[in-house]
Amino acid sequence: MFGLLGTFLALFALAQTPPASCVAGQITPPVTEGPFYKAGSPQRTSLLEPGMAGTKLTITGQVFTRGCRPVAGAWLDFWQADAQGKYDNAGYRLRGHQVTDGTARYTLLTVMPGEYPGRTPHIHVKVRAPNGPVLTTQLYFPGARQNQGDMLFRQELLLQIRDTATGKAGTFNFVLDSE
Ligand code: FE
């Protein structure tokens, strides 16, 4: 009887456990910077501008060290193509940097990037813990038709995406090669 109850409680606890937010040593892999990075982006969490076309997308997550210590004050610099697959190389449209809050969290408000020739939709990002090395990588979207045909695509860099009332919400946690 007690054994059965114990088993039940253990199963209940298992069902309540959220998915692992960080696996020690599973460092987020780098992907090439590509030709469109521009240093000096404005500090902002929203890249949305009035009249901007595309499906609204909110990405949230945390930044961890390789030992899964949350990194407050980590720097993240995002840049991406617009819904038509175009980068703004003259200004800073759809470019912005931010720092993680006291619980190592970041939030990015943006739009779904479009495809451009040769590439599946992606969002570029650089991430750095204070005084750590810069990770340059890209985030991808589950189910995008060009994922498998894109040589830069990596399964480990897929966002977890769900539909919301206003568009889409995604999550991704970064694990840096930092102490
Ligand atoms: Fe790109």
Residues whose N, C-alpha, C, O or C-beta is under 5 A from the ligand:
A	BS01	FE	G34
